[in-house]
């Protein structure tokens, strides 16, 4: 065989080997997967507006192969729902159904839970102290019937992550300042202002946001010097069920429930007052002879 013919045979053999390898290893659809955000076998829909369901087509390597637009959907069982072939569904109220998704020869059934959220009940604000441990962001989502919704798919966004860090609905104070947590679920959203105080041992510090831990046994009284300033003083207990100690102003100054301009409704269990102090003003914090054996909490000052 002449050399040129031998090279031609080798080239044909190489091309054939490459073609076989391509056929063997090229990505091909092998299974359907409910989108990671939804869960393994359940899709929760919190929107009232029309929503498109999502199922991924994965190849043999576990990678997403094609758009969910190529998957066909059909209602199978449970509460009656209109599900289009492309996966569009509208959840006006609480319903539970079973939906079947197909792509060629691949098929998968999953539970569809309609849990529409129309409004979110959230606290007026949240007080934290630098160095505190993580804390769950407290809010309650409500459906069209007014009942709480516990199966939620949404997001929490922080306007200033240098002050508060978030992972899901768990938050952690990072530095003193003010931030806002935006909670978005379904068609509803809520903004929760967050105040993070700097831990101090004296309120004569120049910081705009100061927090001093206090712990008093029955009959204890402490006297804390105050700066000459306008500020809001707040007490929050380590035990939400425990009543606050008695907090009074002594010396030059006065305090009122409000912001210095108008009265403000005080939430149940909350202690917050606006104060204007002069020279030689002091805060008297006392725990009476009755009640809990000890009260433990934080007295915080926010300069206005």
N, C-alpha and C positions, 0 to 999 in steps of 0.2 A: 504494500500500500504506500502510495506516495505521501510525503509529510502533510501536504495541504489537505488531502482527504482525511487523514488521521485527525487533524485539528478540527475538521468539520464534524466528524463523529463525536469528538469530545464536547464540542459546543452544543450539539443537539442533546447529548446526554445531560449536560449541565442545565440546559433550559428545561428539560423534562423534569429534573429533580427539583428545580425551583418552582415549577408549576404544581408539582405534587405537594411541596411544602406549603405553598400558598393555600391550596385547597384544605390541607390538614389544619393549619394554624390560623386561617383568617377568622376574624370575629364573626360569630353567628349567634342568633338568639337562643338562649337556653332556659331562661326562667323569667317570671314576672315578679316584681318587688313593689310592695306598697312604699310610697315615698318615705324616706327616713324620718321626716318631720311628723308623719302621721302615726307611725307605730307599725308593729309587725303585721297585724291582721285587722286593724281598725283604723277607720278614717273618721275624725271628728270635725264637723263643720260648725263654726261659730258665727258665720255670716248669715244674714237674712237675704242679702242680695244673691243673684245667681252665682254659683261657684263651680269651677271646673275641677273634677277629681283628677288625681294624678297617680299613675302607675308607671313604673320604670321597666323598660325591657333591658335585661342584662345579658351580656355575652358569657362565654365559658370562662372568662377571666374575672368575672364579677364587675365589669365596667358597664356603664350605661351605653346602650347601643343606639337606640332610636328615640325620637320624641314621643311623649305620651299621646300626641295627637293621632298616632297610628293605632292606638289601642281602642277596642270597641267595648262598650259598657251596656249592661242590661240588668234591670231590677229582677231579683229572684224571689225574695220572700220578705216577710215582716210587714211593717206599716207601709201603706201605699205611698209611693213617691214617684214623681216623674223624673226619670233619668234618661237623658238623651244618649244616643249612640256614641257621641263624642265625650260624654262624661259630665255634661252640665246638669246641675241639680240646684233646686231652690229649697232652703230649709226655713219655713215660716214659723214652725213650732217644734216641740220636742218629738222626735220620731226615731225609731230604730228599724233598720232594714238590712237586707243582705243583697249585695251587688256582685255581679260576675264580670270580670274583665278578661278579654280574649285578645290574643295577637297571634294570628295564624293558628298553629296547633297548640300554642301555649294558652293556659287558662288559669285563673285564680279567683277565688271568692273571698270577700272581706266584709266585715261589719261596717255599716255606715250609720254613724250616730249624729243626728241633727240636734245640736245644742246651741241655738241662736242666742247671742248676747246683745242686749239693747242698751244697757247702761251699767256703769261700774261704780260701786260705792267705795270711796277711798277716804283716808283720814285728811283732816285739814292741813296738817303738816306732820313731819317726822323729825324727832330730835335724836341726834347721835353724838357720840363723843369720840375723838381720835383715840385709837387704842382699844376700842370696844371690839368684841368678837362679831362675827357675821350675824345677820338678822334677816328674817324673812320679811319681804315687803308685803304689808297687810292690805288686802282689798277684797271685795266681794263682787263677783260678776252676777248680773241678774238677767233672766230671760224675759220674753214678752209677757209671761204669766206672773212675773214678779218674784218667782222662786229663784234661789241661788243656783248657779251653774258651776259644777265642780270639774267637769271635763273641758279643759281649756287648751286652745292652740293660739298663742299670741306672741307678743314681744314686749320687752322692757328696754327703753332707750334712755340713757342718761345724757343730759346736756353738758355736764362737766365731769368727765370720768376721773379727772385728777383729784376731785374731792370725794367721790363715792365710786367704788367699783361694783359691778354687778355680774352675776353669773346666773342666768335664768331670773328667778324672782328673789334670789339671795343677794343681799347687798352688804358691803363692808366699807366703813369710813376710812378715808385715806389721808385727808388733810382738812384743816378748818376752812369753812366757807359755806356757800349756799348753792344748792343744785336742785334740779327738777327731774323726777323720774316720770317718763311718759309711758303709760301702760296702754297697749292697744290690743283689743281682743274683738274679733268679729267686726261689727259696725260701730263699736263703742270705744271710747278712750277716756283716760283720766290722767290728770297731771297732779303729782304729789310733790309739793315743795319739801326739800330736805335741808335741815340746818345741822351742820357738823361743828361742834364746839371744841376748842382747845382745852385740854385738861390743865388746871392751874391750882396753886395752893393759896393764892390771894387774888381778890377781885381788884386790887390796886394795880394789877398788871395793865398794860396799855392795849391788850388785844381786844378786837371788836367782838369776838365770840369766846366767852370763857365759861368753863364748867368746873364746879367744885364738888367732889363726892362728899356726902355727909352720912353719918351713921350715929343714931342717937338711941340710947336705952331709955326706958321710962324715967321721966323726971329730968332728963338732960336738957340743958340750954347752952347754945353757943352764940357768940357775938362776932359778926364778921364785918370789918370795915368796908365801906363802899366808896367808889370814885365819885367825884363831882361830875355828873353826866345825866343824860336822858337815856333810859334803857328799858328793855322788857326783861323782867325776871320770870323764869319758868322753873317749876319743879317737876321732875319725872321720877317715879319710883322704880326701883329694881323689881318690885313685886306689884304689878298693876292692880291687884286686889286690895293692897294696903293703902289706907288714907294718908295724905301728906302731913308733915308736921305743921305746927303753927309758924307762919313766916310773917314778921312785922318789921316795919321801918321805924327806926329810932333816930332822932336828931333832925337835922335840917333837910326837909324834903317831904314828898307825898307820893302816894301810889293810887292808881285807879284801874278798874277793869276796862280796858280799851286801848287805844293807840295814842292817847294824848289829845285826840281831836273828838272822837266819838266812842261811845261804849261798844264793846264787842261781846257777843255771846260766848260764854265759856263752856266748853264741852264737858260732859260728865267725867269726873275723875281727873280733870285737868286743872292745874294751878298756873295762872299766867296773869301778870299785872304789868301795867306801864308805870314806870317810876321816874321822877325828876328829883335829883338830889343836889344838895349844896355841900358846904364844908362840914366835916365831922359827922357824916351820915353813917349809920350802921344797920346791919340786918340782924334781927334777933330770930333765931331758929330754935324752936322748942318742941319737945315731945312730952305730952302730958303724962300723968300718973296712971291713966287707964289705957285701954286699947292694947295694941301689939306689944310684945316684950321689947322689940327694937324696930325702928324704921330705918331703912337704908335706901338712899336714892342720890339724885344729883340736883344741885341748884345751879341754874345756868343764867348767864346775863348776855343779852345781845344789845350792844350799843345802837342807838337809833341815829 
